[in-house]
């Protein structure tokens, strides 16, 4: 899944989006079980987008 997300998203600016998105969708506990890397700075962007969409 991470490879697919990396291939689909454009450029290196979105390199951390895969793990961040997966962790957001399935939670940290499940992500840790399947060894999804930790979220990076893209977590802040995802949270900001959630506030804008649902705030």
mmCIF entry with sequence, helices, sheets and N, C-alpha, C, O atoms, coordinates in Angstrom:
data_MODEL
# 
_entry.id   MODEL 
# 
_entity.id                         1 
_entity.type                       polymer 
_entity.pdbx_number_of_molecules   1 
# 
_entity_poly.entity_id                      1 
_entity_poly.type                           'polypeptide(L)' 
_entity_poly.nstd_linkage                   no 
_entity_poly.nstd_monomer                   no 
_entity_poly.pdbx_seq_one_letter_code       
;(UNK)(UNK)(UNK)(UNK)(UNK)(UNK)(UNK)(UNK)(UNK)(UNK)(UNK)(UNK)(UNK)(UNK)(UNK)(UNK)
(UNK)(UNK)(UNK)(UNK)(UNK)(UNK)(UNK)(UNK)(UNK)(UNK)(UNK)(UNK)(UNK)(UNK)(UNK)(UNK)
(UNK)(UNK)(UNK)(UNK)(UNK)(UNK)(UNK)(UNK)(UNK)(UNK)(UNK)(UNK)(UNK)(UNK)(UNK)(UNK)
(UNK)(UNK)(UNK)(UNK)(UNK)(UNK)(UNK)
;
_entity_poly.pdbx_seq_one_letter_code_can   XXXXXXXXXXXXXXXXXXXXXXXXXXXXXXXXXXXXXXXXXXXXXXXXXXXXXXX 
_entity_poly.pdbx_strand_id                 A 
# 
loop_
_entity_poly_seq.entity_id 
_entity_poly_seq.num 
_entity_poly_seq.mon_id 
_entity_poly_seq.hetero 
1 1  UNK n 
1 2  UNK n 
1 3  UNK n 
1 4  UNK n 
1 5  UNK n 
1 6  UNK n 
1 7  UNK n 
1 8  UNK n 
1 9  UNK n 
1 10 UNK n 
1 11 UNK n 
1 12 UNK n 
1 13 UNK n 
1 14 UNK n 
1 15 UNK n 
1 16 UNK n 
1 17 UNK n 
1 18 UNK n 
1 19 UNK n 
1 20 UNK n 
1 21 UNK n 
1 22 UNK n 
1 23 UNK n 
1 24 UNK n 
1 25 UNK n 
1 26 UNK n 
1 27 UNK n 
1 28 UNK n 
1 29 UNK n 
1 30 UNK n 
1 31 UNK n 
1 32 UNK n 
1 33 UNK n 
1 34 UNK n 
1 35 UNK n 
1 36 UNK n 
1 37 UNK n 
1 38 UNK n 
1 39 UNK n 
1 40 UNK n 
1 41 UNK n 
1 42 UNK n 
1 43 UNK n 
1 44 UNK n 
1 45 UNK n 
1 46 UNK n 
1 47 UNK n 
1 48 UNK n 
1 49 UNK n 
1 50 UNK n 
1 51 UNK n 
1 52 UNK n 
1 53 UNK n 
1 54 UNK n 
1 55 UNK n 
# 
_struct_asym.id          A 
_struct_asym.entity_id   1 
# 
loop_
_struct_conf.conf_type_id 
_struct_conf.id 
_struct_conf.pdbx_PDB_helix_id 
_struct_conf.beg_label_comp_id 
_struct_conf.beg_label_asym_id 
_struct_conf.beg_label_seq_id 
_struct_conf.pdbx_beg_PDB_ins_code 
_struct_conf.end_label_comp_id 
_struct_conf.end_label_asym_id 
_struct_conf.end_label_seq_id 
_struct_conf.pdbx_end_PDB_ins_code 
_struct_conf.beg_auth_comp_id 
_struct_conf.beg_auth_asym_id 
_struct_conf.beg_auth_seq_id 
_struct_conf.end_auth_comp_id 
_struct_conf.end_auth_asym_id 
_struct_conf.end_auth_seq_id 
_struct_conf.pdbx_PDB_helix_class 
_struct_conf.details 
_struct_conf.pdbx_PDB_helix_length 
HELX_P HELX_P1 AA1 UNK A 2  ? UNK A 8  ? UNK A 2  UNK A 8  1 ? 7  
HELX_P HELX_P2 AA2 UNK A 12 ? UNK A 14 ? UNK A 12 UNK A 14 5 ? 3  
HELX_P HELX_P3 AA3 UNK A 17 ? UNK A 33 ? UNK A 17 UNK A 33 1 ? 17 
HELX_P HELX_P4 AA4 UNK A 42 ? UNK A 54 ? UNK A 42 UNK A 54 1 ? 13 
# 
_struct_conf_type.id          HELX_P 
_struct_conf_type.criteria    ? 
_struct_conf_type.reference   ? 
# 
loop_
_atom_site.group_PDB 
_atom_site.id 
_atom_site.type_symbol 
_atom_site.label_atom_id 
_atom_site.label_alt_id 
_atom_site.label_comp_id 
_atom_site.label_asym_id 
_atom_site.label_entity_id 
_atom_site.label_seq_id 
_atom_site.pdbx_PDB_ins_code 
_atom_site.Cartn_x 
_atom_site.Cartn_y 
_atom_site.Cartn_z 
_atom_site.occupancy 
_atom_site.B_iso_or_equiv 
_atom_site.pdbx_formal_charge 
_atom_site.auth_seq_id 
_atom_site.auth_comp_id 
_atom_site.auth_asym_id 
_atom_site.auth_atom_id 
_atom_site.pdbx_PDB_model_num 
ATOM 1   N N  . UNK A 1 1  ? 0.826   -1.181 0.000  1.00 0.00 ? 1  UNK A N  1 
ATOM 2   C CA . UNK A 1 1  ? 0.000   0.000  0.000  1.00 0.00 ? 1  UNK A CA 1 
ATOM 3   C C  . UNK A 1 1  ? 0.874   1.249  0.000  1.00 0.00 ? 1  UNK A C  1 
ATOM 4   O O  . UNK A 1 1  ? 0.613   2.196  -0.742 1.00 0.00 ? 1  UNK A O  1 
ATOM 5   N N  . UNK A 1 2  ? 1.907   1.247  0.831  1.00 0.00 ? 2  UNK A N  1 
ATOM 6   C CA . UNK A 1 2  ? 2.794   2.413  0.883  1.00 0.00 ? 2  UNK A CA 1 
ATOM 7   C C  . UNK A 1 2  ? 3.478   2.658  -0.458 1.00 0.00 ? 2  UNK A C  1 
ATOM 8   O O  . UNK A 1 2  ? 3.620   3.805  -0.880 1.00 0.00 ? 2  UNK A O  1 
ATOM 9   N N  . UNK A 1 3  ? 3.898   1.600  -1.125 1.00 0.00 ? 3  UNK A N  1 
ATOM 10  C CA . UNK A 1 3  ? 4.518   1.749  -2.450 1.00 0.00 ? 3  UNK A CA 1 
ATOM 11  C C  . UNK A 1 3  ? 3.527   2.331  -3.444 1.00 0.00 ? 3  UNK A C  1 
ATOM 12  O O  . UNK A 1 3  ? 3.890   3.189  -4.248 1.00 0.00 ? 3  UNK A O  1 
ATOM 13  N N  . UNK A 1 4  ? 2.292   1.880  -3.401 1.00 0.00 ? 4  UNK A N  1 
ATOM 14  C CA . UNK A 1 4  ? 1.261   2.393  -4.317 1.00 0.00 ? 4  UNK A CA 1 
ATOM 15  C C  . UNK A 1 4  ? 1.036   3.891  -4.090 1.00 0.00 ? 4  UNK A C  1 
ATOM 16  O O  . UNK A 1 4  ? 1.009   4.671  -5.042 1.00 0.00 ? 4  UNK A O  1 
ATOM 17  N N  . UNK A 1 5  ? 0.877   4.283  -2.828 1.00 0.00 ? 5  UNK A N  1 
ATOM 18  C CA . UNK A 1 5  ? 0.657   5.696  -2.514 1.00 0.00 ? 5  UNK A CA 1 
ATOM 19  C C  . UNK A 1 5  ? 1.848   6.527  -2.978 1.00 0.00 ? 5  UNK A C  1 
ATOM 20  O O  . UNK A 1 5  ? 1.672   7.605  -3.546 1.00 0.00 ? 5  UNK A O  1 
ATOM 21  N N  . UNK A 1 6  ? 3.055   6.031  -2.738 1.00 0.00 ? 6  UNK A N  1 
ATOM 22  C CA . UNK A 1 6  ? 4.271   6.738  -3.152 1.00 0.00 ? 6  UNK A CA 1 
ATOM 23  C C  . UNK A 1 6  ? 4.319   6.904  -4.673 1.00 0.00 ? 6  UNK A C  1 
ATOM 24  O O  . UNK A 1 6  ? 4.745   7.947  -5.167 1.00 0.00 ? 6  UNK A O  1 
ATOM 25  N N  . UNK A 1 7  ? 3.884   5.883  -5.416 1.00 0.00 ? 7  UNK A N  1 
ATOM 26  C CA . UNK A 1 7  ? 3.886   5.948  -6.882 1.00 0.00 ? 7  UNK A CA 1 
ATOM 27  C C  . UNK A 1 7  ? 2.816   6.885  -7.425 1.00 0.00 ? 7  UNK A C  1 
ATOM 28  O O  . UNK A 1 7  ? 3.016   7.517  -8.463 1.00 0.00 ? 7  UNK A O  1 
ATOM 29  N N  . UNK A 1 8  ? 1.686   6.981  -6.739 1.00 0.00 ? 8  UNK A N  1 
ATOM 30  C CA . UNK A 1 8  ? 0.564   7.776  -7.225 1.00 0.00 ? 8  UNK A CA 1 
ATOM 31  C C  . UNK A 1 8  ? 0.722   9.267  -6.928 1.00 0.00 ? 8  UNK A C  1 
ATOM 32  O O  . UNK A 1 8  ? 0.365   10.105 -7.756 1.00 0.00 ? 8  UNK A O  1 
ATOM 33  N N  . UNK A 1 9  ? 1.254   9.597  -5.757 1.00 0.00 ? 9  UNK A N  1 
ATOM 34  C CA . UNK A 1 9  ? 1.385   11.001 -5.383 1.00 0.00 ? 9  UNK A CA 1 
ATOM 35  C C  . UNK A 1 9  ? 2.586   11.633 -6.080 1.00 0.00 ? 9  UNK A C  1 
ATOM 36  O O  . UNK A 1 9  ? 3.638   11.004 -6.198 1.00 0.00 ? 9  UNK A O  1 
ATOM 37  N N  . UNK A 1 10 ? 2.435   12.866 -6.538 1.00 0.00 ? 10 UNK A N  1 
ATOM 38  C CA . UNK A 1 10 ? 3.495   13.513 -7.306 1.00 0.00 ? 10 UNK A CA 1 
ATOM 39  C C  . UNK A 1 10 ? 4.619   14.073 -6.438 1.00 0.00 ? 10 UNK A C  1 
ATOM 40  O O  . UNK A 1 10 ? 4.366   14.736 -5.432 1.00 0.00 ? 10 UNK A O  1 
ATOM 41  N N  . UNK A 1 11 ? 5.833   13.807 -6.826 1.00 0.00 ? 11 UNK A N  1 
ATOM 42  C CA . UNK A 1 11 ? 7.002   14.455 -6.258 1.00 0.00 ? 11 UNK A CA 1 
ATOM 43  C C  . UNK A 1 11 ? 7.354   14.106 -4.830 1.00 0.00 ? 11 UNK A C  1 
ATOM 44  O O  . UNK A 1 11 ? 6.586   13.456 -4.120 1.00 0.00 ? 11 UNK A O  1 
ATOM 45  N N  . UNK A 1 12 ? 8.530   14.549 -4.423 1.00 0.00 ? 12 UNK A N  1 
ATOM 46  C CA . UNK A 1 12 ? 9.022   14.242 -3.075 1.00 0.00 ? 12 UNK A CA 1 
ATOM 47  C C  . UNK A 1 12 ? 8.316   15.014 -1.962 1.00 0.00 ? 12 UNK A C  1 
ATOM 48  O O  . UNK A 1 12 ? 8.439   14.650 -0.793 1.00 0.00 ? 12 UNK A O  1 
ATOM 49  N N  . UNK A 1 13 ? 7.593   16.054 -2.299 1.00 0.00 ? 13 UNK A N  1 
ATOM 50  C CA . UNK A 1 13 ? 6.888   16.836 -1.277 1.00 0.00 ? 13 UNK A CA 1 
ATOM 51  C C  . UNK A 1 13 ? 5.840   15.997 -0.548 1.00 0.00 ? 13 UNK A C  1 
ATOM 52  O O  . UNK A 1 13 ? 5.497   16.288 0.598  1.00 0.00 ? 13 UNK A O  1 
ATOM 53  N N  . UNK A 1 14 ? 5.337   14.966 -1.204 1.00 0.00 ? 14 UNK A N  1 
ATOM 54  C CA . UNK A 1 14 ? 4.304   14.115 -0.617 1.00 0.00 ? 14 UNK A CA 1 
ATOM 55  C C  . UNK A 1 14 ? 4.846   12.775 -0.137 1.00 0.00 ? 14 UNK A C  1 
ATOM 56  O O  . UNK A 1 14 ? 4.074   11.845 0.095  1.00 0.00 ? 14 UNK A O  1 
ATOM 57  N N  . UNK A 1 15 ? 6.149   12.668 0.011  1.00 0.00 ? 15 UNK A N  1 
ATOM 58  C CA . UNK A 1 15 ? 6.769   11.389 0.371  1.00 0.00 ? 15 UNK A CA 1 
ATOM 59  C C  . UNK A 1 15 ? 6.243   10.824 1.684  1.00 0.00 ? 15 UNK A C  1 
ATOM 60  O O  . UNK A 1 15 ? 6.113   9.607  1.812  1.00 0.00 ? 15 UNK A O  1 
ATOM 61  N N  . UNK A 1 16 ? 5.940   11.666 2.653  1.00 0.00 ? 16 UNK A N  1 
ATOM 62  C CA . UNK A 1 16 ? 5.464   11.182 3.942  1.00 0.00 ? 16 UNK A CA 1 
ATOM 63  C C  . UNK A 1 16 ? 3.963   11.040 4.039  1.00 0.00 ? 16 UNK A C  1 
ATOM 64  O O  . UNK A 1 16 ? 3.443   10.660 5.089  1.00 0.00 ? 16 UNK A O  1 
ATOM 65  N N  . UNK A 1 17 ? 3.256   11.339 2.964  1.00 0.00 ? 17 UNK A N  1 
ATOM 66  C CA . UNK A 1 17 ? 1.799   11.315 3.015  1.00 0.00 ? 17 UNK A CA 1 
ATOM 67  C C  . UNK A 1 17 ? 1.228   9.911  3.189  1.00 0.00 ? 17 UNK A C  1 
ATOM 68  O O  . UNK A 1 17 ? 0.192   9.750  3.834  1.00 0.00 ? 17 UNK A O  1 
ATOM 69  N N  . UNK A 1 18 ? 1.870   8.909  2.638  1.00 0.00 ? 18 UNK A N  1 
ATOM 70  C CA . UNK A 1 18 ? 1.366   7.536  2.735  1.00 0.00 ? 18 UNK A CA 1 
ATOM 71  C C  . UNK A 1 18 ? 1.245   7.062  4.173  1.00 0.00 ? 18 UNK A C  1 
ATOM 72  O O  . UNK A 1 18 ? 0.154   6.695  4.611  1.00 0.00 ? 18 UNK A O  1 
ATOM 73  N N  . UNK A 1 19 ? 2.346   7.061  4.916  1.00 0.00 ? 19 UNK A N  1 
ATOM 74  C CA . UNK A 1 19 ? 2.254   6.638  6.310  1.00 0.00 ? 19 UNK A CA 1 
ATOM 75  C C  . UNK A 1 19 ? 1.294   7.502  7.127  1.00 0.00 ? 19 UNK A C  1 
ATOM 76  O O  . UNK A 1 19 ? 0.560   6.991  7.972  1.00 0.00 ? 19 UNK A O  1 
ATOM 77  N N  . UNK A 1 20 ? 1.302   8.798  6.874  1.00 0.00 ? 20 UNK A N  1 
ATOM 78  C CA . UNK A 1 20 ? 0.416   9.699  7.610  1.00 0.00 ? 20 UNK A CA 1 
ATOM 79  C C  . UNK A 1 20 ? -1.044  9.353  7.343  1.00 0.00 ? 20 UNK A C  1 
ATOM 80  O O  . UNK A 1 20 ? -1.848  9.292  8.273  1.00 0.00 ? 20 UNK A O  1 
ATOM 81  N N  . UNK A 1 21 ? -1.387  9.128  6.085  1.00 0.00 ? 21 UNK A N  1 
ATOM 82  C CA . UNK A 1 21 ? -2.757  8.804  5.720  1.00 0.00 ? 21 UNK A CA 1 
ATOM 83  C C  . UNK A 1 21 ? -3.187  7.465  6.313  1.00 0.00 ? 21 UNK A C  1 
ATOM 84  O O  . UNK A 1 21 ? -4.287  7.346  6.853  1.00 0.00 ? 21 UNK A O  1 
ATOM 85  N N  . UNK A 1 22 ? -2.331  6.471  6.212  1.00 0.00 ? 22 UNK A N  1 
ATOM 86  C CA . UNK A 1 22 ? -2.669  5.157  6.761  1.00 0.00 ? 22 UNK A CA 1 
ATOM 87  C C  . UNK A 1 22 ? -2.856  5.249  8.276  1.00 0.00 ? 22 UNK A C  1 
ATOM 88  O O  . UNK A 1 22 ? -3.809  4.688  8.816  1.00 0.00 ? 22 UNK A O  1 
ATOM 89  N N  . UNK A 1 23 ? -1.964  5.945  8.956  1.00 0.00 ? 23 UNK A N  1 
ATOM 90  C CA . UNK A 1 23 ? -2.090  6.093  10.408 1.00 0.00 ? 23 UNK A CA 1 
ATOM 91  C C  . UNK A 1 23 ? -3.367  6.838  10.775 1.00 0.00 ? 23 UNK A C  1 
ATOM 92  O O  . UNK A 1 23 ? -4.002  6.527  11.783 1.00 0.00 ? 23 UNK A O  1 
ATOM 93  N N  . UNK A 1 24 ? -3.739  7.809  9.971  1.00 0.00 ? 24 UNK A N  1 
ATOM 94  C CA . UNK A 1 24 ? -4.974  8.556  10.217 1.00 0.00 ? 24 UNK A CA 1 
ATOM 95  C C  . UNK A 1 24 ? -6.199  7.648  10.057 1.00 0.00 ? 24 UNK A C  1 
ATOM 96  O O  . UNK A 1 24 ? -7.140  7.716  10.847 1.00 0.00 ? 24 UNK A O  1 
ATOM 97  N N  . UNK A 1 25 ? -6.171  6.807  9.034  1.00 0.00 ? 25 UNK A N  1 
ATOM 98  C CA . UNK A 1 25 ? -7.337  5.977  8.725  1.00 0.00 ? 25 UNK A CA 1 
ATOM 99  C C  . UNK A 1 25 ? -7.498  4.774  9.648  1.00 0.00 ? 25 UNK A C  1 
ATOM 100 O O  . UNK A 1 25 ? -8.615  4.457  10.057 1.00 0.00 ? 25 UNK A O  1 
ATOM 101 N N  . UNK A 1 26 ? -6.388  4.093  9.984  1.00 0.00 ? 26 UNK A N  1 
ATOM 102 C CA . UNK A 1 26 ? -6.525  2.865  10.784 1.00 0.00 ? 26 UNK A CA 1 
ATOM 103 C C  . UNK A 1 26 ? -6.045  3.025  12.221 1.00 0.00 ? 26 UNK A C  1 
ATOM 104 O O  . UNK A 1 26 ? -6.204  2.110  13.030 1.00 0.00 ? 26 UNK A O  1 
ATOM 105 N N  . UNK A 1 27 ? -5.462  4.172  12.549 1.00 0.00 ? 27 UNK A N  1 
ATOM 106 C CA . UNK A 1 27 ? -5.011  4.422  13.918 1.00 0.00 ? 27 UNK A CA 1 
ATOM 107 C C  . UNK A 1 27 ? -3.583  3.970  14.146 1.00 0.00 ? 27 UNK A C  1 
ATOM 108 O O  . UNK A 1 27 ? -3.032  3.156  13.405 1.00 0.00 ? 27 UNK A O  1 
ATOM 109 N N  . UNK A 1 28 ? -3.007  4.523  15.195 1.00 0.00 ? 28 UNK A N  1 
ATOM 110 C CA . UNK A 1 28 ? -1.608  4.236  15.500 1.00 0.00 ? 28 UNK A CA 1 
ATOM 111 C C  . UNK A 1 28 ? -1.379  2.794  15.950 1.00 0.00 ? 28 UNK A C  1 
ATOM 112 O O  . UNK A 1 28 ? -0.368  2.186  15.600 1.00 0.00 ? 28 UNK A O  1 
ATOM 113 N N  . UNK A 1 29 ? -2.314  2.249  16.721 1.00 0.00 ? 29 UNK A N  1 
ATOM 114 C CA . UNK A 1 29 ? -2.118  0.893  17.234 1.00 0.00 ? 29 UNK A CA 1 
ATOM 115 C C  . UNK A 1 29 ? -2.065  -0.125 16.086 1.00 0.00 ? 29 UNK A C  1 
ATOM 116 O O  . UNK A 1 29 ? -1.161  -0.959 16.042 1.00 0.00 ? 29 UNK A O  1 
ATOM 117 N N  . UNK A 1 30 ? -3.016  -0.060 15.172 1.00 0.00 ? 30 UNK A N  1 
ATOM 118 C CA . UNK A 1 30 ? -3.020  -0.987 14.033 1.00 0.00 ? 30 UNK A CA 1 
ATOM 119 C C  . UNK A 1 30 ? -1.823  -0.721 13.124 1.00 0.00 ? 30 UNK A C  1 
ATOM 120 O O  . UNK A 1 30 ? -1.230  -1.657 12.588 1.00 0.00 ? 30 UNK A O  1 
ATOM 121 N N  . UNK A 1 31 ? -1.468  0.548  12.950 1.00 0.00 ? 31 UNK A N  1 
ATOM 122 C CA . UNK A 1 31 ? -0.314  0.895  12.116 1.00 0.00 ? 31 UNK A CA 1 
ATOM 123 C C  . UNK A 1 31 ? 0.973   0.325  12.689 1.00 0.00 ? 31 UNK A C  1 
ATOM 124 O O  . UNK A 1 31 ? 1.833   -0.152 11.949 1.00 0.00 ? 31 UNK A O  1 
ATOM 125 N N  . UNK A 1 32 ? 1.102   0.376  14.005 1.00 0.00 ? 32 UNK A N  1 
ATOM 126 C CA . UNK A 1 32 ? 2.282   -0.198 14.640 1.00 0.00 ? 32 UNK A CA 1 
ATOM 127 C C  . UNK A 1 32 ? 2.350   -1.709 14.416 1.00 0.00 ? 32 UNK A C  1 
ATOM 128 O O  . UNK A 1 32 ? 3.434   -2.261 14.226 1.00 0.00 ? 32 UNK A O  1 
ATOM 129 N N  . UNK A 1 33 ? 1.202   -2.373 14.438 1.00 0.00 ? 33 UNK A N  1 
ATOM 130 C CA . UNK A 1 33 ? 1.178   -3.828 14.228 1.00 0.00 ? 33 UNK A CA 1 
ATOM 131 C C  . UNK A 1 33 ? 1.695   -4.217 12.847 1.00 0.00 ? 33 UNK A C  1 
ATOM 132 O O  . UNK A 1 33 ? 2.362   -5.241 12.694 1.00 0.00 ? 33 UNK A O  1 
ATOM 133 N N  . UNK A 1 34 ? 1.387   -3.400 11.846 1.00 0.00 ? 34 UNK A N  1 
ATOM 134 C CA . UNK A 1 34 ? 1.826   -3.714 10.475 1.00 0.00 ? 34 UNK A CA 1 
ATOM 135 C C  . UNK A 1 34 ? 3.057   -2.904 10.074 1.00 0.00 ? 34 UNK A C  1 
ATOM 136 O O  . UNK A 1 34 ? 3.427   -2.859 8.901  1.00 0.00 ? 34 UNK A O  1 
ATOM 137 N N  . UNK A 1 35 ? 3.687   -2.265 11.063 1.00 0.00 ? 35 UNK A N  1 
ATOM 138 C CA . UNK A 1 35 ? 4.959   -1.567 10.907 1.00 0.00 ? 35 UNK A CA 1 
ATOM 139 C C  . UNK A 1 35 ? 4.928   -0.420 9.892  1.00 0.00 ? 35 UNK A C  1 
ATOM 140 O O  . UNK A 1 35 ? 5.844   -0.260 9.085  1.00 0.00 ? 35 UNK A O  1 
ATOM 141 N N  . UNK A 1 36 ? 3.855   0.372  9.951  1.00 0.00 ? 36 UNK A N  1 
ATOM 142 C CA . UNK A 1 36 ? 3.787   1.593  9.150  1.00 0.00 ? 36 UNK A CA 1 
ATOM 143 C C  . UNK A 1 36 ? 4.689   2.615  9.823  1.00 0.00 ? 36 UNK A C  1 
ATOM 144 O O  . UNK A 1 36 ? 4.597   2.802  11.036 1.00 0.00 ? 36 UNK A O  1 
ATOM 145 N N  . UNK A 1 37 ? 5.567   3.286  9.064  1.00 0.00 ? 37 UNK A N  1 
ATOM 146 C CA . UNK A 1 37 ? 6.450   4.287  9.674  1.00 0.00 ? 37 UNK A CA 1 
ATOM 147 C C  . UNK A 1 37 ? 5.655   5.400  10.356 1.00 0.00 ? 37 UNK A C  1 
ATOM 148 O O  . UNK A 1 37 ? 4.477   5.606  10.066 1.00 0.00 ? 37 UNK A O  1 
ATOM 149 N N  . UNK A 1 38 ? 6.312   6.103  11.256 1.00 0.00 ? 38 UNK A N  1 
ATOM 150 C CA . UNK A 1 38 ? 5.681   7.222  11.957 1.00 0.00 ? 38 UNK A CA 1 
ATOM 151 C C  . UNK A 1 38 ? 5.299   8.319  10.981 1.00 0.00 ? 38 UNK A C  1 
ATOM 152 O O  . UNK A 1 38 ? 5.924   8.491  9.934  1.00 0.00 ? 38 UNK A O  1 
ATOM 153 N N  . UNK A 1 39 ? 4.263   9.057  11.345 1.00 0.00 ? 39 UNK A N  1 
ATOM 154 C CA . UNK A 1 39 ? 3.828   10.194 10.540 1.00 0.00 ? 39 UNK A CA 1 
ATOM 155 C C  . UNK A 1 39 ? 4.871   11.300 10.642 1.00 0.00 ? 39 UNK A C  1 
ATOM 156 O O  . UNK A 1 39 ? 5.563   11.421 11.654 1.00 0.00 ? 39 UNK A O  1 
ATOM 157 N N  . UNK A 1 40 ? 4.980   12.104 9.590  1.00 0.00 ? 40 UNK A N  1 
ATOM 158 C CA . UNK A 1 40 ? 5.920   13.219 9.607  1.00 0.00 ? 40 UNK A CA 1 
ATOM 159 C C  . UNK A 1 40 ? 5.155   14.536 9.558  1.00 0.00 ? 40 UNK A C  1 
ATOM 160 O O  . UNK A 1 40 ? 4.018   14.610 10.024 1.00 0.00 ? 40 UNK A O  1 
ATOM 161 N N  . UNK A 1 41 ? 5.756   15.554 9.008  1.00 0.00 ? 41 UNK A N  1 
ATOM 162 C CA . UNK A 1 41 ? 5.129   16.882 8.970  1.00 0.00 ? 41 UNK A CA 1 
ATOM 163 C C  . UNK A 1 41 ? 3.799   16.891 8.220  1.00 0.00 ? 41 UNK A C  1 
ATOM 164 O O  . UNK A 1 41 ? 2.999   17.806 8.411  1.00 0.00 ? 41 UNK A O  1 
ATOM 165 N N  . UNK A 1 42 ? 3.548   15.898 7.377  1.00 0.00 ? 42 UNK A N  1 
ATOM 166 C CA . UNK A 1 42 ? 2.288   15.869 6.633  1.00 0.00 ? 42 UNK A CA 1 
ATOM 167 C C  . UNK A 1 42 ? 1.099   15.640 7.566  1.00 0.00 ? 42 UNK A C  1 
ATOM 168 O O  . UNK A 1 42 ? -0.045  15.890 7.186  1.00 0.00 ? 42 UNK A O  1 
ATOM 169 N N  . UNK A 1 43 ? 1.364   15.166 8.785  1.00 0.00 ? 43 UNK A N  1 
ATOM 170 C CA . UNK A 1 43 ? 0.286   14.983 9.764  1.00 0.00 ? 43 UNK A CA 1 
ATOM 171 C C  . UNK A 1 43 ? -0.383  16.319 10.064 1.00 0.00 ? 43 UNK A C  1 
ATOM 172 O O  . UNK A 1 43 ? -1.606  16.388 10.188 1.00 0.00 ? 43 UNK A O  1 
ATOM 173 N N  . UNK A 1 44 ? 0.411   17.378 10.180 1.00 0.00 ? 44 UNK A N  1 
ATOM 174 C CA . UNK A 1 44 ? -0.139  18.713 10.446 1.00 0.00 ? 44 UNK A CA 1 
ATOM 175 C C  . UNK A 1 44 ? -1.023  19.165 9.287  1.00 0.00 ? 44 UNK A C  1 
ATOM 176 O O  . UNK A 1 44 ? -2.074  19.769 9.503  1.00 0.00 ? 44 UNK A O  1 
ATOM 177 N N  . UNK A 1 45 ? -0.602  18.876 8.065  1.00 0.00 ? 45 UNK A N  1 
ATOM 178 C CA . UNK A 1 45 ? -1.402  19.261 6.898  1.00 0.00 ? 45 UNK A CA 1 
ATOM 179 C C  . UNK A 1 45 ? -2.719  18.493 6.871  1.00 0.00 ? 45 UNK A C  1 
ATOM 180 O O  . UNK A 1 45 ? -3.759  19.064 6.540  1.00 0.00 ? 45 UNK A O  1 
ATOM 181 N N  . UNK A 1 46 ? -2.688  17.216 7.213  1.00 0.00 ? 46 UNK A N  1 
ATOM 182 C CA . UNK A 1 46 ? -3.908  16.413 7.237  1.00 0.00 ? 46 UNK A CA 1 
ATOM 183 C C  . UNK A 1 46 ? -4.858  16.921 8.316  1.00 0.00 ? 46 UNK A C  1 
ATOM 184 O O  . UNK A 1 46 ? -6.065  17.010 8.092  1.00 0.00 ? 46 UNK A O  1 
ATOM 185 N N  . UNK A 1 47 ? -4.319  17.250 9.477  1.00 0.00 ? 47 UNK A N  1 
ATOM 186 C CA . UNK A 1 47 ? -5.151  17.763 10.559 1.00 0.00 ? 47 UNK A CA 1 
ATOM 187 C C  . UNK A 1 47 ? -5.742  19.119 10.193 1.00 0.00 ? 47 UNK A C  1 
ATOM 188 O O  . UNK A 1 47 ? -6.906  19.386 10.492 1.00 0.00 ? 47 UNK A O  1 
ATOM 189 N N  . UNK A 1 48 ? -4.959  19.974 9.553  1.00 0.00 ? 48 UNK A N  1 
ATOM 190 C CA . UNK A 1 48 ? -5.462  21.283 9.130  1.00 0.00 ? 48 UNK A CA 1 
ATOM 191 C C  . UNK A 1 48 ? -6.577  21.116 8.112  1.00 0.00 ? 48 UNK A C  1 
ATOM 192 O O  . UNK A 1 48 ? -7.574  21.837 8.155  1.00 0.00 ? 48 UNK A O  1 
ATOM 193 N N  . UNK A 1 49 ? -6.414  20.173 7.199  1.00 0.00 ? 49 UNK A N  1 
ATOM 194 C CA . UNK A 1 49 ? -7.460  19.906 6.206  1.00 0.00 ? 49 UNK A CA 1 
ATOM 195 C C  . UNK A 1 49 ? -8.717  19.380 6.857  1.00 0.00 ? 49 UNK A C  1 
ATOM 196 O O  . UNK A 1 49 ? -9.816  19.722 6.421  1.00 0.00 ? 49 UNK A O  1 
ATOM 197 N N  . UNK A 1 50 ? -8.596  18.562 7.884  1.00 0.00 ? 50 UNK A N  1 
ATOM 198 C CA . UNK A 1 50 ? -9.761  18.041 8.585  1.00 0.00 ? 50 UNK A CA 1 
ATOM 199 C C  . UNK A 1 50 ? -10.509 19.153 9.278  1.00 0.00 ? 50 UNK A C  1 
ATOM 200 O O  . UNK A 1 50 ? -11.740 19.170 9.273  1.00 0.00 ? 50 UNK A O  1 
ATOM 201 N N  . UNK A 1 51 ? -9.788  20.081 9.876  1.00 0.00 ? 51 UNK A N  1 
ATOM 202 C CA . UNK A 1 51 ? -10.432 21.212 10.547 1.00 0.00 ? 51 UNK A CA 1 
ATOM 203 C C  . UNK A 1 51 ? -11.174 22.064 9.530  1.00 0.00 ? 51 UNK A C  1 
ATOM 204 O O  . UNK A 1 51 ? -12.292 22.508 9.791  1.00 0.00 ? 51 UNK A O  1 
ATOM 205 N N  . UNK A 1 52 ? -10.568 22.295 8.385  1.00 0.00 ? 52 UNK A N  1 
ATOM 206 C CA . UNK A 1 52 ? -11.206 23.111 7.360  1.00 0.00 ? 52 UNK A CA 1 
ATOM 207 C C  . UNK A 1 52 ? -12.452 22.443 6.782  1.00 0.00 ? 52 UNK A C  1 
ATOM 208 O O  . UNK A 1 52 ? -13.433 23.117 6.467  1.00 0.00 ? 52 UNK A O  1 
ATOM 209 N N  . UNK A 1 53 ? -12.410 21.123 6.646  1.00 0.00 ? 53 UNK A N  1 
ATOM 210 C CA . UNK A 1 53 ? -13.532 20.397 6.057  1.00 0.00 ? 53 UNK A CA 1 
ATOM 211 C C  . UNK A 1 53 ? -14.688 20.193 7.037  1.00 0.00 ? 53 UNK A C  1 
ATOM 212 O O  . UNK A 1 53 ? -15.853 20.194 6.636  1.00 0.00 ? 53 UNK A O  1 
ATOM 213 N N  . UNK A 1 54 ? -14.367 20.021 8.311  1.00 0.00 ? 54 UNK A N  1 
ATOM 214 C CA . UNK A 1 54 ? -15.407 19.676 9.272  1.00 0.00 ? 54 UNK A CA 1 
ATOM 215 C C  . UNK A 1 54 ? -15.611 20.724 10.344 1.00 0.00 ? 54 UNK A C  1 
ATOM 216 O O  . UNK A 1 54 ? -16.485 20.573 11.198 1.00 0.00 ? 54 UNK A O  1 
ATOM 217 N N  . UNK A 1 55 ? -14.816 21.791 10.316 1.00 0.00 ? 55 UNK A N  1 
ATOM 218 C CA . UNK A 1 55 ? -14.860 22.803 11.370 1.00 0.00 ? 55 UNK A CA 1 
ATOM 219 C C  . UNK A 1 55 ? -16.008 23.687 11.195 1.00 0.00 ? 55 UNK A C  1 
ATOM 220 O O  . UNK A 1 55 ? -16.208 24.603 11.991 1.00 0.00 ? 55 UNK A O  1 
# 
